[in-house]
Amino acid sequence: MKIAFANKYLPSCNPNGVSVQVHILAKALVKKGHKVTCYSFSEKPSDANYDHVKLSWGTSSKIKRKIIPARIFKKIKTHQYDIIHYHGDDYLCRGAANRVRTFYGSALQEAINATNPARFFYQVLFYLFEWISCLKKGTSVAISKNTISSLPLIRVQISCAVPLEQFHPGKQKTPYPSILFVGDLESRKRGKLLLSVFEKEVLPEYPECILTVVGSRNCSGSNVRYRGNIPVTDLIEEYQKSWICCIPSSYEGFGVPAIEAMACGTPVVATRNAGINEIITDKLNGRLCTGKTLGVTINETLSDSALRQVLICEGVKCSKKFDISIIASEYEKLYEHLKHLNIINKKYS
């Protein structure tokens, strides 16, 4: 099949959750024999095996750039493709039987968990755009039950994926207690909460413990090791050698870092939220807690090596159902179904 992907970014310039998902799915579909073309405003990643069309912003204005992707995506000549798959910003695009739109969470939940009024109103506006997309002809896909609860017109659920050929157990754990955090400090990722809990509750119990922070916002503190944005190979190594991975988010559309950590043989300690609750069962394949009990739960997990071993074994098992090869096959089945329906519709129209 000839498949077009449309998304603002690819990991070459903005390695966020959605851009990485688009990239690994496109690569997996090419390996399955399909011809994939990605339309984005990024440079083509060095490891991309798919075709790429680089789009132009035409402006440096951050405000204007909020609506430019929808306008540019509308101009893509979709008739040359069997499937056109949007990964965001398709609210101005024409509906079609061969159109797919994946929702990586919902702006409603982003609004509810916004940390300032400007972000709240911005996400409320885009929640309206999400409804416009859902009402268009085509198939809408949600990554989680939580996403469907915010956008109940969606009938298809396909999870996010992790490339397990890269993410797997490997490095020995550090000889000292260690915690890994991946994300922002200020946003719903709540890195500042973890930094506070680490200083006030974890270090008094485990003075040799090291907290490694991976993300774009610099931070410091006693026993805090800031690594910034790092290549995926380095991130995997951090997962593999850490005793636990902490995810203190107030909201996750799905929770890819939890799957990545599990796949690398690292127990996850996470605060309860709708996305994480669909992945983790407390004391079975991870630990769940509240913001108030985060420190206690981290300390309990660090102190119990037998529990950590159980979480490692069950976490690795859990991660296997999210391998990119499995998720790509689910999309492939959807595409084949839509292509077949499209042929029938054209035959009798």
C-alpha beads as a LAMMPS data file, in Angstrom:
LAMMPS data file: protein, C-alpha beads

349 atoms
348 bonds

1 atom types
1 bond types

-500.0 500.0 xlo xhi
-500.0 500.0 ylo yhi
-500.0 500.0 zlo zhi

Masses

1 110.0

Atoms # bond

1 1 1 0.000 0.000 0.000
2 1 1 0.968 3.620 -0.501
3 1 1 0.540 5.385 2.847
4 1 1 0.984 9.051 3.751
5 1 1 1.688 10.211 7.299
6 1 1 1.154 13.837 8.357
7 1 1 2.605 15.159 11.614
8 1 1 4.270 18.417 12.605
9 1 1 7.499 16.889 13.805
10 1 1 9.817 13.923 13.536
11 1 1 12.473 12.963 16.122
12 1 1 15.224 14.682 14.105
13 1 1 14.262 18.031 15.636
14 1 1 11.632 17.300 18.286
15 1 1 11.901 13.813 19.826
16 1 1 8.634 13.970 21.766
17 1 1 6.115 11.191 22.330
18 1 1 4.084 11.644 19.139
19 1 1 7.017 12.267 16.789
20 1 1 8.747 9.111 18.000
21 1 1 5.557 7.063 17.577
22 1 1 5.121 8.345 14.005
23 1 1 8.751 7.564 13.181
24 1 1 8.843 4.012 14.512
25 1 1 5.434 3.146 13.019
26 1 1 6.484 4.427 9.589
27 1 1 9.690 2.367 9.758
28 1 1 7.808 -0.763 10.827
29 1 1 5.295 -0.429 7.988
30 1 1 8.094 -0.069 5.423
31 1 1 9.645 -3.274 6.790
32 1 1 6.284 -4.937 6.148
33 1 1 6.523 -3.974 2.472
34 1 1 4.485 -0.766 2.344
35 1 1 5.566 2.529 0.806
36 1 1 5.300 5.272 3.419
37 1 1 5.773 9.017 2.904
38 1 1 5.957 11.295 5.946
39 1 1 4.985 14.963 5.628
40 1 1 6.490 17.094 8.414
41 1 1 8.277 20.341 9.196
42 1 1 11.346 18.405 10.402
43 1 1 14.402 17.142 8.599
44 1 1 14.340 13.474 7.629
45 1 1 15.801 11.380 10.503
46 1 1 19.099 9.692 9.658
47 1 1 17.691 6.202 10.313
48 1 1 14.438 6.723 8.356
49 1 1 13.715 4.055 5.731
50 1 1 10.609 5.910 4.485
51 1 1 10.173 8.791 2.036
52 1 1 9.920 12.275 3.453
53 1 1 8.489 15.608 2.342
54 1 1 9.782 18.564 4.366
55 1 1 7.169 21.291 4.750
56 1 1 7.903 24.983 5.269
57 1 1 6.560 27.049 8.149
58 1 1 6.837 30.302 6.193
59 1 1 6.978 32.306 9.428
60 1 1 8.874 32.479 12.695
61 1 1 5.789 33.598 14.653
62 1 1 4.995 31.067 17.385
63 1 1 1.323 32.121 17.380
64 1 1 0.902 31.662 13.625
65 1 1 2.662 28.299 13.790
66 1 1 -0.196 26.979 15.930
67 1 1 -2.547 26.893 12.913
68 1 1 -0.114 26.549 9.984
69 1 1 0.121 22.696 10.104
70 1 1 -3.647 22.318 9.597
71 1 1 -3.537 24.681 6.620
72 1 1 -0.509 22.958 5.051
73 1 1 -1.829 19.423 5.625
74 1 1 -5.017 20.450 3.819
75 1 1 -2.924 20.960 0.642
76 1 1 -1.463 17.422 0.573
77 1 1 -2.533 15.660 -2.633
78 1 1 -4.166 12.676 -0.968
79 1 1 -5.525 11.037 -4.144
80 1 1 -2.134 9.412 -4.807
81 1 1 -2.272 7.363 -1.577
82 1 1 -4.262 4.324 -0.495
83 1 1 -4.272 5.641 3.087
84 1 1 -3.763 9.130 4.483
85 1 1 -2.937 8.946 8.202
86 1 1 -2.960 12.143 10.243
87 1 1 -1.276 12.213 13.648
88 1 1 -2.694 15.621 14.555
89 1 1 -3.853 18.955 13.090
90 1 1 -6.273 17.577 10.494
91 1 1 -9.324 19.652 11.456
92 1 1 -9.196 21.624 8.179
93 1 1 -8.566 18.544 6.013
94 1 1 -11.231 16.890 3.903
95 1 1 -12.849 13.761 5.296
96 1 1 -12.468 10.557 3.273
97 1 1 -13.043 6.825 3.598
98 1 1 -9.292 6.182 3.523
99 1 1 -8.539 8.839 6.151
100 1 1 -7.154 7.767 9.555
101 1 1 -6.559 10.078 12.517
102 1 1 -4.782 8.904 15.660
103 1 1 -5.425 10.780 18.920
104 1 1 -2.475 10.534 21.324
105 1 1 -4.530 11.569 24.331
106 1 1 -7.028 14.414 24.422
107 1 1 -6.813 18.177 24.794
108 1 1 -9.618 17.923 27.361
109 1 1 -7.358 16.054 29.783
110 1 1 -4.497 18.416 28.959
111 1 1 -6.796 21.335 29.856
112 1 1 -7.900 19.731 33.115
113 1 1 -4.256 19.234 34.092
114 1 1 -2.993 22.580 32.761
115 1 1 -0.615 24.425 35.062
116 1 1 -1.572 27.960 33.912
117 1 1 -4.677 29.719 32.492
118 1 1 -3.151 30.337 29.039
119 1 1 -2.485 26.639 28.511
120 1 1 -5.959 25.783 29.809
121 1 1 -7.753 27.987 27.249
122 1 1 -5.403 26.878 24.467
123 1 1 -6.202 23.205 25.141
124 1 1 -9.960 23.922 25.383
125 1 1 -9.782 25.431 21.888
126 1 1 -7.981 22.391 20.528
127 1 1 -10.493 20.090 22.206
128 1 1 -13.079 21.708 19.918
129 1 1 -10.798 20.997 16.952
130 1 1 -10.560 17.357 18.078
131 1 1 -14.339 17.042 17.909
132 1 1 -14.303 18.528 14.407
133 1 1 -11.780 15.856 13.398
134 1 1 -13.888 13.075 14.948
135 1 1 -16.946 14.191 12.986
136 1 1 -15.186 14.009 9.628
137 1 1 -15.503 11.003 7.326
138 1 1 -12.826 8.435 8.075
139 1 1 -11.589 6.386 11.031
140 1 1 -10.488 7.892 14.332
141 1 1 -8.113 5.879 16.527
142 1 1 -7.444 6.393 20.238
143 1 1 -4.348 5.172 22.074
144 1 1 -6.227 4.406 25.303
145 1 1 -9.623 3.968 26.931
146 1 1 -9.018 7.264 28.684
147 1 1 -8.747 9.031 25.325
148 1 1 -12.029 7.463 24.203
149 1 1 -13.715 8.681 27.388
150 1 1 -12.864 12.248 26.321
151 1 1 -13.765 11.648 22.650
152 1 1 -16.602 9.069 22.772
153 1 1 -17.173 9.066 18.995
154 1 1 -13.953 7.059 18.594
155 1 1 -14.548 3.324 18.198
156 1 1 -11.035 2.006 17.462
157 1 1 -8.268 1.677 20.061
158 1 1 -4.659 0.931 19.105
159 1 1 -1.993 1.447 21.752
160 1 1 1.311 3.237 21.449
161 1 1 4.355 1.099 20.761
162 1 1 7.953 0.487 21.806
163 1 1 10.629 -1.088 19.567
164 1 1 11.636 -4.051 21.717
165 1 1 14.627 -4.834 19.513
166 1 1 16.124 -1.692 21.096
167 1 1 14.444 -1.572 24.513
168 1 1 15.359 -4.701 26.467
169 1 1 17.176 -5.675 29.691
170 1 1 20.929 -5.367 29.409
171 1 1 23.162 -3.307 31.679
172 1 1 23.753 -4.319 35.286
173 1 1 21.986 -2.209 37.879
174 1 1 24.011 0.463 39.656
175 1 1 25.712 -0.691 42.894
176 1 1 23.860 2.114 44.716
177 1 1 20.091 2.898 44.781
178 1 1 19.147 4.838 41.651
179 1 1 16.033 6.540 40.273
180 1 1 15.404 7.693 36.703
181 1 1 13.009 10.469 35.691
182 1 1 12.260 11.323 32.055
183 1 1 10.242 14.480 31.346
184 1 1 9.607 18.130 32.147
185 1 1 9.831 19.794 35.533
186 1 1 6.960 22.287 35.309
187 1 1 4.286 20.504 33.264
188 1 1 1.908 17.637 34.073
189 1 1 5.044 15.447 34.199
190 1 1 5.632 17.003 37.650
191 1 1 9.394 16.681 37.789
192 1 1 9.543 19.316 40.530
193 1 1 7.354 17.126 42.741
194 1 1 9.827 14.273 42.391
195 1 1 12.806 16.560 43.098
196 1 1 11.135 17.737 46.310
197 1 1 10.188 14.211 47.402
198 1 1 13.692 12.962 46.600
199 1 1 15.318 15.656 48.755
200 1 1 12.910 15.495 51.707
201 1 1 11.947 11.803 51.893
202 1 1 14.264 9.585 49.839
203 1 1 17.732 10.965 50.627
204 1 1 17.237 10.826 54.435
205 1 1 16.556 7.076 54.065
206 1 1 19.018 6.412 51.212
207 1 1 21.788 9.056 51.352
208 1 1 23.725 7.267 48.584
209 1 1 20.753 7.266 46.160
210 1 1 21.170 9.070 42.827
211 1 1 18.306 10.693 40.885
212 1 1 19.020 10.972 37.152
213 1 1 16.905 13.512 35.245
214 1 1 16.510 13.312 31.460
215 1 1 14.738 16.277 29.862
216 1 1 15.044 19.750 28.441
217 1 1 14.875 21.752 31.689
218 1 1 18.096 21.954 33.666
219 1 1 17.984 21.143 37.362
220 1 1 20.358 20.525 40.217
221 1 1 20.421 19.375 43.796
222 1 1 22.096 16.998 46.193
223 1 1 22.656 13.633 44.438
224 1 1 20.765 14.903 41.352
225 1 1 22.392 14.024 38.023
226 1 1 21.048 16.055 35.104
227 1 1 21.640 14.598 31.629
228 1 1 19.504 16.833 29.400
229 1 1 18.124 15.481 26.137
230 1 1 20.140 12.400 25.218
231 1 1 20.224 9.955 22.275
232 1 1 17.906 6.960 22.509
233 1 1 20.865 4.583 23.000
234 1 1 21.928 6.533 26.095
235 1 1 18.329 6.656 27.352
236 1 1 18.062 2.870 27.068
237 1 1 21.259 2.509 29.082
238 1 1 19.824 4.772 31.798
239 1 1 16.664 2.654 31.933
240 1 1 18.635 -0.583 32.091
241 1 1 20.906 0.368 34.985
242 1 1 18.399 2.250 37.199
243 1 1 16.765 0.538 40.164
244 1 1 13.433 2.235 39.450
245 1 1 11.886 4.639 36.950
246 1 1 9.599 7.217 38.533
247 1 1 6.633 8.709 36.639
248 1 1 4.921 11.295 38.890
249 1 1 2.647 12.666 36.117
250 1 1 -0.799 14.047 36.867
251 1 1 -1.914 12.858 33.411
252 1 1 -0.612 10.525 30.711
253 1 1 -2.504 9.789 27.509
254 1 1 -0.843 6.391 27.539
255 1 1 2.517 6.290 29.313
256 1 1 5.201 5.185 26.844
257 1 1 8.066 5.773 29.343
258 1 1 6.465 3.164 31.607
259 1 1 6.550 0.573 28.786
260 1 1 10.118 1.556 27.864
261 1 1 11.243 1.100 31.476
262 1 1 9.436 -2.240 31.811
263 1 1 10.990 -3.484 28.571
264 1 1 14.442 -2.582 29.917
265 1 1 13.855 -4.550 33.115
266 1 1 13.284 -1.554 35.392
267 1 1 10.404 -1.348 37.922
268 1 1 8.076 1.632 37.531
269 1 1 6.784 3.770 40.400
270 1 1 4.015 6.044 39.109
271 1 1 1.331 8.292 40.494
272 1 1 -2.164 7.159 39.571
273 1 1 -3.651 8.711 36.457
274 1 1 -5.979 7.481 33.738
275 1 1 -3.319 6.502 31.192
276 1 1 -0.929 4.807 33.622
277 1 1 -3.790 2.933 35.311
278 1 1 -4.423 1.091 32.017
279 1 1 -0.868 -0.269 32.025
280 1 1 0.172 -0.840 35.640
281 1 1 -1.391 -3.020 38.313
282 1 1 0.011 -2.116 41.730
283 1 1 2.544 -4.626 43.101
284 1 1 2.103 -6.853 40.041
285 1 1 3.985 -5.131 37.212
286 1 1 4.695 -1.779 38.892
287 1 1 3.834 0.474 41.814
288 1 1 0.984 3.004 41.920
289 1 1 0.608 5.769 44.466
290 1 1 -0.534 9.358 44.968
291 1 1 1.583 12.488 45.048
292 1 1 1.411 12.438 48.853
293 1 1 2.597 8.821 49.107
294 1 1 5.212 9.023 46.345
295 1 1 8.175 9.171 48.728
296 1 1 6.934 6.271 50.851
297 1 1 6.306 4.135 47.767
298 1 1 9.741 4.888 46.308
299 1 1 11.429 3.972 49.597
300 1 1 9.415 0.754 49.914
301 1 1 10.412 -0.276 46.399
302 1 1 14.089 0.565 46.933
303 1 1 14.163 -1.477 50.156
304 1 1 12.470 -4.630 48.788
305 1 1 14.725 -6.449 46.314
306 1 1 12.328 -9.416 46.067
307 1 1 9.455 -7.125 45.075
308 1 1 11.643 -5.369 42.512
309 1 1 12.483 -8.718 40.937
310 1 1 8.781 -9.594 40.638
311 1 1 8.082 -6.195 39.075
312 1 1 10.957 -6.681 36.633
313 1 1 9.707 -10.097 35.470
314 1 1 6.074 -9.034 35.128
315 1 1 7.023 -5.720 33.567
316 1 1 9.042 -7.385 30.816
317 1 1 6.080 -9.709 30.110
318 1 1 3.687 -6.744 29.969
319 1 1 5.897 -4.811 27.548
320 1 1 5.850 -7.582 24.933
321 1 1 2.266 -6.834 23.838
322 1 1 3.293 -3.270 22.951
323 1 1 6.100 -4.201 20.568
324 1 1 6.074 -2.038 17.436
325 1 1 5.730 -5.094 15.185
326 1 1 2.415 -5.975 16.879
327 1 1 1.075 -2.398 16.815
328 1 1 2.109 -1.973 13.161
329 1 1 0.171 -5.158 12.306
330 1 1 -2.942 -3.717 13.972
331 1 1 -2.689 -0.583 11.837
332 1 1 -1.984 -2.708 8.770
333 1 1 -5.239 -4.626 9.310
334 1 1 -7.135 -1.344 9.683
335 1 1 -5.582 0.045 6.493
336 1 1 -6.430 -3.112 4.523
337 1 1 -10.045 -2.920 5.714
338 1 1 -10.352 0.744 4.739
339 1 1 -8.698 0.162 1.378
340 1 1 -11.164 -2.646 0.639
341 1 1 -14.141 -0.471 1.625
342 1 1 -12.819 2.377 -0.485
343 1 1 -12.568 0.117 -3.550
344 1 1 -16.163 -1.082 -3.038
345 1 1 -17.434 2.492 -2.576
346 1 1 -15.748 3.636 -5.792
347 1 1 -17.105 0.613 -7.691
348 1 1 -20.730 1.352 -6.779
349 1 1 -20.601 5.149 -6.683

Bonds

1 1 1 2
2 1 2 3
3 1 3 4
4 1 4 5
5 1 5 6
6 1 6 7
7 1 7 8
8 1 8 9
9 1 9 10
10 1 10 11
11 1 11 12
12 1 12 13
13 1 13 14
14 1 14 15
15 1 15 16
16 1 16 17
17 1 17 18
18 1 18 19
19 1 19 20
20 1 20 21
21 1 21 22
22 1 22 23
23 1 23 24
24 1 24 25
25 1 25 26
26 1 26 27
27 1 27 28
28 1 28 29
29 1 29 30
30 1 30 31
31 1 31 32
32 1 32 33
33 1 33 34
34 1 34 35
35 1 35 36
36 1 36 37
37 1 37 38
38 1 38 39
39 1 39 40
40 1 40 41
41 1 41 42
42 1 42 43
43 1 43 44
44 1 44 45
45 1 45 46
46 1 46 47
47 1 47 48
48 1 48 49
49 1 49 50
50 1 50 51
51 1 51 52
52 1 52 53
53 1 53 54
54 1 54 55
55 1 55 56
56 1 56 57
57 1 57 58
58 1 58 59
59 1 59 60
60 1 60 61
61 1 61 62
62 1 62 63
63 1 63 64
64 1 64 65
65 1 65 66
66 1 66 67
67 1 67 68
68 1 68 69
69 1 69 70
70 1 70 71
71 1 71 72
72 1 72 73
73 1 73 74
74 1 74 75
75 1 75 76
76 1 76 77
77 1 77 78
78 1 78 79
79 1 79 80
80 1 80 81
81 1 81 82
82 1 82 83
83 1 83 84
84 1 84 85
85 1 85 86
86 1 86 87
87 1 87 88
88 1 88 89
89 1 89 90
90 1 90 91
91 1 91 92
92 1 92 93
93 1 93 94
94 1 94 95
95 1 95 96
96 1 96 97
97 1 97 98
98 1 98 99
99 1 99 100
100 1 100 101
101 1 101 102
102 1 102 103
103 1 103 104
104 1 104 105
105 1 105 106
106 1 106 107
107 1 107 108
108 1 108 109
109 1 109 110
110 1 110 111
111 1 111 112
112 1 112 113
113 1 113 114
114 1 114 115
115 1 115 116
116 1 116 117
117 1 117 118
118 1 118 119
119 1 119 120
120 1 120 121
121 1 121 122
122 1 122 123
123 1 123 124
124 1 124 125
125 1 125 126
126 1 126 127
127 1 127 128
128 1 128 129
129 1 129 130
130 1 130 131
131 1 131 132
132 1 132 133
133 1 133 134
134 1 134 135
135 1 135 136
136 1 136 137
137 1 137 138
138 1 138 139
139 1 139 140
140 1 140 141
141 1 141 142
142 1 142 143
143 1 143 144
144 1 144 145
145 1 145 146
146 1 146 147
147 1 147 148
148 1 148 149
149 1 149 150
150 1 150 151
151 1 151 152
152 1 152 153
153 1 153 154
154 1 154 155
155 1 155 156
156 1 156 157
157 1 157 158
158 1 158 159
159 1 159 160
160 1 160 161
161 1 161 162
162 1 162 163
163 1 163 164
164 1 164 165
165 1 165 166
166 1 166 167
167 1 167 168
168 1 168 169
169 1 169 170
170 1 170 171
171 1 171 172
172 1 172 173
173 1 173 174
174 1 174 175
175 1 175 176
176 1 176 177
177 1 177 178
178 1 178 179
179 1 179 180
180 1 180 181
181 1 181 182
182 1 182 183
183 1 183 184
184 1 184 185
185 1 185 186
186 1 186 187
187 1 187 188
188 1 188 189
189 1 189 190
190 1 190 191
191 1 191 192
192 1 192 193
193 1 193 194
194 1 194 195
195 1 195 196
196 1 196 197
197 1 197 198
198 1 198 199
199 1 199 200
200 1 200 201
201 1 201 202
202 1 202 203
203 1 203 204
204 1 204 205
205 1 205 206
206 1 206 207
207 1 207 208
208 1 208 209
209 1 209 210
210 1 210 211
211 1 211 212
212 1 212 213
213 1 213 214
214 1 214 215
215 1 215 216
216 1 216 217
217 1 217 218
218 1 218 219
219 1 219 220
220 1 220 221
221 1 221 222
222 1 222 223
223 1 223 224
224 1 224 225
225 1 225 226
226 1 226 227
227 1 227 228
228 1 228 229
229 1 229 230
230 1 230 231
231 1 231 232
232 1 232 233
233 1 233 234
234 1 234 235
235 1 235 236
236 1 236 237
237 1 237 238
238 1 238 239
239 1 239 240
240 1 240 241
241 1 241 242
242 1 242 243
243 1 243 244
244 1 244 245
245 1 245 246
246 1 246 247
247 1 247 248
248 1 248 249
249 1 249 250
250 1 250 251
251 1 251 252
252 1 252 253
253 1 253 254
254 1 254 255
255 1 255 256
256 1 256 257
257 1 257 258
258 1 258 259
259 1 259 260
260 1 260 261
261 1 261 262
262 1 262 263
263 1 263 264
264 1 264 265
265 1 265 266
266 1 266 267
267 1 267 268
268 1 268 269
269 1 269 270
270 1 270 271
271 1 271 272
272 1 272 273
273 1 273 274
274 1 274 275
275 1 275 276
276 1 276 277
277 1 277 278
278 1 278 279
279 1 279 280
280 1 280 281
281 1 281 282
282 1 282 283
283 1 283 284
284 1 284 285
285 1 285 286
286 1 286 287
287 1 287 288
288 1 288 289
289 1 289 290
290 1 290 291
291 1 291 292
292 1 292 293
293 1 293 294
294 1 294 295
295 1 295 296
296 1 296 297
297 1 297 298
298 1 298 299
299 1 299 300
300 1 300 301
301 1 301 302
302 1 302 303
303 1 303 304
304 1 304 305
305 1 305 306
306 1 306 307
307 1 307 308
308 1 308 309
309 1 309 310
310 1 310 311
311 1 311 312
312 1 312 313
313 1 313 314
314 1 314 315
315 1 315 316
316 1 316 317
317 1 317 318
318 1 318 319
319 1 319 320
320 1 320 321
321 1 321 322
322 1 322 323
323 1 323 324
324 1 324 325
325 1 325 326
326 1 326 327
327 1 327 328
328 1 328 329
329 1 329 330
330 1 330 331
331 1 331 332
332 1 332 333
333 1 333 334
334 1 334 335
335 1 335 336
336 1 336 337
337 1 337 338
338 1 338 339
339 1 339 340
340 1 340 341
341 1 341 342
342 1 342 343
343 1 343 344
344 1 344 345
345 1 345 346
346 1 346 347
347 1 347 348
348 1 348 349
